[in-house]
């Protein structure tokens, strides 16, 4: 096998000192890289379209790809077509990344069926570069090598930021080359690229295509979809597949295509035809061409004597590394991304401290009288409710990285369970537990709640559990969503509904039986009940009242107040709230994992 490496070198510009990332392949002189031959036989792909109202909804079938046949050999193979022509869908079919439902036909690799784990063996560069923005180029490449290869690869790489919304980082062209480099780590026999020039200026697009051309000349099979390339890019193509309306109007050498179309004569009557009529004519011309007949002959030779009726249908994902190895790298990357993103780390702690100071000042030094009861209830209600609403930032956890997760999972980087545990543990530890501890330390003593170590730690444990349960519910709702705003609307409304049954806004024992059961679904209710029991038990509240000129001291117990609220203040009453929060956390996390496990991973 060829000795292929990915090099990231820094090239300085003498005028403006702008550095660029360069990806190159180093091939051993003894054995050049041999790419695979990809042949596709009678490919058809359709999707079901729903239209009309719910009661009269019609389901129709829309054909995306129609009877595609051809061969793509080592070299630079381009798939061209206007928007909606089916070129991206065709690329996904060739890369085994399209939903099998509605798909028929056969894609062969060197004359044999695609192996079940072809997605893990080939490289695929998506249109929107999915690289971790807070990591350096070197770290992104190391991450790919650590998880996709059984042994680490030592190589020279450029140590420069890849850029996010908050970090300037490197340019679009460098991001693209980084994405290509991450796919070259496994030395794939076939490299797929979806619209590699999108968003790039002419100069950068040329440099990226020149890079791909050099790799193609060294023997690699590169298949890319592209929209309206400049001639300077077009002349680099070895073969061209031109799609119109999901049908093939040309498939053959790229440099012959211009001459081929110039020989097609359309009379005045044909020019007056509709666009569909012209497309039909081009398809017919191609089926009568020498290129088509030559291609069909070669396809027959490839499948001659082969029986693919029992070919494997499953498209399993195989892994080169163990669960523990994957967890180490994914958790490490997640933590680093969290630490380097001030919006989700430093800001979270800062906001919690500021909020604790403001609320602590409002309820500062509560007294042990009737006003102290009201102030305590108000403070505890706010604290338990705030712990719920502060977890809404978790809605972004899986939505923002959705494309990254799907791409890396399909490519065999890691298991779903690894990604799930890494994200959940990092969020719970750094964005829920640590801010919760800081928040409690500030607000508890400022308000002047029960001044015992035992009471403080029970309080801390209670609000952290509320945060865990609320975070888990947020993740369960947002795990399969694609828009953060939509997820936040659902989550916000659910939390508002839960607040009604928390035990302060309405006296729960007075609620009608047919509605009273809803209290068991309220996260803040369990949290509020736990901190109420912890705070009010063993406290005595006294007021001095003037009756007929005589001052009397009237006292009541915290237990009496809890009885009025319908709160069980026994030891079991306290811990059953903690148990309920723990069970809700577990249930919501299971739902989150199942949503990630069965999320749509095909386009």
C-alpha positions, 0 to 999 in steps of 0.5 A: 500500500502506498505510504500516504501522509497529510502535511499541513505546512505554513506558507507566508505571504511577503506582502500581508503576512497571511498564512495559508494551509497546504495539504499535500500527499506524500506517496512512496516512489515504489508503489503509487496509490491505486484508486478504486474503479466505481461502477454504477448500474441502473441507479434509480432513486425516488422520494415520497412527497406529501401534499394537501391538508391533513385530512386529504393528504396525498402521497406522490413519488418524485423521481430524483435519479433515473436510470444512471449507468457509468464508470468512474476510474482513478482520476478527477471525476466531476458530476455537473448539473444545475440546482435540483438536477440530482448531483448531490443525491447521486454523489450520496448514492455512490458514497453509500450515504443515501437512505436505501428506501426508494433506491434501486440499482447497484454500485460496485467497487472494482467489480465487487459490491460495496462492503457494508462499511464502505462509508468508513473506508472511503473519504467524504468531504461535505459541502459545509465544512464540519470541523470543530471550530475551537480546535487547531488544524493539528488537533482536528487532524489528530482527532481524525487519526486517533479515532479512524486509524488503529495506530496514530500517525505522526505528521507535520501540521500547521498549528493555527485556529480553524475559526468559529463565530467567536474566533477569527481563525483561518480562511474558508479555503483553509477550512476546506483543505483541513476537511480534506486532510481529515478524510485523507487520514485513512488513505481512502481508495475513493474520495467524495466531495460535495460542492468543494468550491462553494463559498470560495473565491476564484483563486482559492477554488482553483487552489483547492481543485489543483490540490485534488488534481495532484492527488488524482494524478497520483492514482486516487479516485476522486468524485465530486459534485460541482455547480457551474465551474470556471473553465480553469477548473473544468479543464482539470476534470478527467471525466464528466457526468452531466445530469439534467432532471436526474437523468444523464445527458453525458458521461465520458471524458471531460475534454470531449464533452464540448465537441460532443454537444457542439455536434448535436443539432436542434432545428427551429421546431425543437428549439421551440419545445419546452425545457422538458422537451429539450431535456428529453432530446438530450437524453435520447441523443446520449443514449444513441451516442458512442460513449453510451454504447461503450459504457454499457459494453464495459458495464456488461463486462464488469458484471459478466458471470457475477451474481449479486442477488445475495449481496449484503444489504446492511450498511454497518459502521465499523470502528478501528478503536475501542469504546474507552479510546473513543471516549477519551478522545471525544470527551477531551475534545468536548472539554477543550471546545467548552473551555475555549468557548467563552459563551458557554463556559465563562459567561455561564458562571458569570451570569450565575454569580451575578444572579446570585448576588442580585437575588441574595441582596433582594432577600438578604437576611430573612427573619424568623417571622411571618414575613420571613416565611413569605420571603423564604418561599419566594426565594426558594421558589425562584431558586428552584424555577431558575435552575430549570430555566437556566438549563435552556442553554443545553438545547443547543448541545446536540442541535449546533453540532448535529451535522458534525455528529452525523458526519463523524458517526457515519464515517466511523469516528465513534459510537453514538454512546460515546458521543452521548456520554461525552456531551452529557457528562461535560455539560452536567459537570461544567455547566450545571454542577460547578455553576450550581455550587458557586450559585448556592455558596453565594445565595444561601448565606446571603439570604440567611437560610438555615445555618447548618452544614447539613442543611446547606449540603442538602440544599445544594444537592437538591438544586443540583438534582433539579438542574440535572432533571431539567437539563435531561428534559431539555436534551430529550426535547432538543435531541432530534430538533434542527432549530434551536428557537423551535426547541426553546419554545417547547421547553419554555412552555413546558417549564412555565406549565411545570411552575404552575404545579410547583406548589407556590402559585396554587395550593396543590391540595385544593386542585381538582382530582382530575388535574391534581395528577399533573403535579407529578410531572413538575420538576420544580415541584420536587425541587421546591418541596425538597428545599422547603422541607430542608429549610422549614423543619425545626424552625419557629416563626414568631410575631408580636401582635397588639390585641386590646393594648396588650402585646402578645407573642404568636408563634408557629412552626415550620412543620405547620406551614408545610402541612398547610402546603400539603408537603410531607416533611418526614425524612422519607418525604425529603428523599422521595423528592430526590428519588423522583428527580433522579428517576426523571433524569434517568428517563429523560437521558434514555429518551435522549440517547434513543433519539440520537441512536435512531436519528436520521443519518442519511440524507 
